[in-house]
Amino acid sequence: MRRNYEEKEQDREKGHQFEIFVTSLFNKTKFNILNGPHHYNERNRRDLTEEDFATDLKIRHKETDIEFYIQCKYISEINEDLKWTTPKKLRKYRKFDRSSESEFFIIVGVGGIANNPERLFFGHISEFHHSNMWSSTYEDLERPPGEPFDLYLFPDMTYTIE
């Protein structure tokens, strides 16, 4: 089915809202957002870097100075043959991961609304083997939607959830 301009714009806006939601899952006293959500209208600027096109977020853990990248994807409907990305983009993400010294993670929100998804899947790019979002394949990557992600990124550290 061919999608019209308005549907594409709505999808881009949902993606932007989801990126903002994801940044809210990182405690600002423990993390710095180095490269935050770009509104989709900004992506046409010529001064954006390869990093801007390959990833949505770049974050630094303040205590360890570890930097990492995150690609955010939001999907409105839940069904078994849902694509979270295209095979071409998945190859681009993997290429970027190989060329970067920092870790690269994927966060996929499914269902609900962009700033409050029903389900969240989170993992390193190496754990995402397909462009389809088969829940049976990715169920071990499912995380509670409102839980801070630092618990998964730095599991050996002690945290107080505020």
N, C-alpha and C positions, 0 to 999 in steps of 0.2 A: 504494500500500500504506500503510495506516495504521500508524503507529509507536506503540508503547506507552510508558508513562512511563519504564521502565527503559532502553529504547533511547535516549530523549531525554537522560536523565541521563548515560549513557555517552558520548554525543556531546558534551555540555557539558564533561564531564571531559577528554575528548580535546582539545577546544578550549583548555581551560585549560593542559594540559600542552604544547600546541604554542606558546602564548604564552610560557611559561617557556623553551622551547627557543629561540624567536626572540630573547628578551632575552639569551640566552647568546652569540649571534652578534655582540653589540656589546661591544667592548673597554671595560671599566669605567674604564680610565685615560683614555679618549678621549670617552666618552659618559656622560651622566647619564640614568637612567630617571626621568622626572618623574612619569609616570602609568603604573604598571606593571600587570601582570596582576591583574585582579579575579577572584576565584573567583566562579563563576556564582551561588552562593548570595547574594553581596553585591549583585548587580544588582537585587534587590528593595528595597534601601534607598531611602528618599525623598531623601537628601541627595546623591545622585549627580548630576553635572552633565550637560548636553547632550554635552559632550566625552566623558564616560564612556560614554555610550550610542552615540555615533557612531564611536568608535575604541577600539582595545584598548590602544595604547601611545602615549605622548608622550615623545620623546627629545630631548635637547639635546647637540649636539656642543660639547665643552668649549673647543676652540681657537677656534672661530668664533662661538660662542653661537647658532648656527642651531638652531631647534627644528623638529621635524617629527612628524607623526602616522603611525601604522601600524595597519592593520587586518589581523589574522591570521585565516586560514581553513585548516582542516585537513580533508582528504578522504581517507578510508581506501582506497577502491578507485579504480583507474585504469580509466576507459573514456571513450569519445569524447563521450558526451552528459551528462557529469557537470556538475552545477551547483555552482559555488563560492559562489554567493549567490543571492538572489532578485532579480528585476527591481526590486521595491519597495525593497529594501535598497541596491541599486546606485544608485538615484536618491537615496536618503538620503545615501550616501557622497559623491556628486557635489555635492549641495547643501551639505553640510558643507565640502567642499573649496573651493567658491566663496565661502563666508562666512568662511573662515579665512585669516589672513595667512600661515600656515605650510603647507608642502607636505604632501601626504597620499599615502602609499604603501600598496600591498597586497602581502602575502606569503601565498602559497598553498602549503601543503605537501600532497603527494599520495603515497599509498602508504606502505609501511613501517608505523611506529608514530608516534604524535604527537610523541614526543621524539627521533625519528630517522627522518624521512620519506625516502622514496626519491628524490623530486624536489621541487625548490623553484622557484617562479615569483615574481619580484619586479619591481615596477615602480610608476610613478606611477599614480594612479587614472585619469588620462587615457588610459593605455595599455590599460586593461581595458574593452573595448567591449561585452562580452556577459556575461551571468550564467553561461553555460556554459563549461566548462573544456576547450575543444577544443585539444588539444596543437598542432595545426597553426597555430592562430591565435596561441598564446602561446609558441611554441617559442623566439622571440628573447628572451623574458623568463626563460628557465630559467637557474638559477644552481646551482653545485655546493652540495650541502646543508650542508656544514660550513664554507664560506668566509665570512669576516666581511663584513657588508654595507656597512661603511664604504668598501670599495673601490669600490662602485657609487654610493654617495651623494656621495662626495667624490673623484672620480677624478683630479683634478689634484694631490692631495696625496700625499706620499710616506709609505708606511706600512711598519712592521716588524711582521710577523705573529708574535705571541708564542706 
